[in-house]
């Protein structure tokens, strides 16, 4: 290695290091998407829409459905709420007269059990305590 290059090697390494490090330090991430309160509101809305969809399905077919797709047909707004990143689990009794709906987002988990038109059990769990979200 020539002596002139050795003399400038520390400076050259410093410049290369600065080119990679400085942009990552100065780069600010912009949070896009829904806030925690909006996610909680959408979770609550999804449970309400599932409840109304199940009641409509029960009125038309004489039983509840365990298929979320059956509920999406009658209410496309439910698809918008679910697109926010929710996990939905439906479970229906053997005779189709009782159902359990569990809707979970990043911040909130809501569970409701219906027997006919009556809510027989419900539960709420805040999954992200620093979000400022409370159970409805």
Secondary structure, DSSP 8 states (H G I E B T S, - for coil): --HHHHHHHHHHHHHHHHHHHHHHHH------S--HHHHHHHHHHHHHHHHHHHHHHHHHHSS--S-HHHHHHH-THHHHHHTTT-EEEEEE-TTSSEEEEEEE-SSEEEEEEEETTEEEEEEEEES-GGG-----
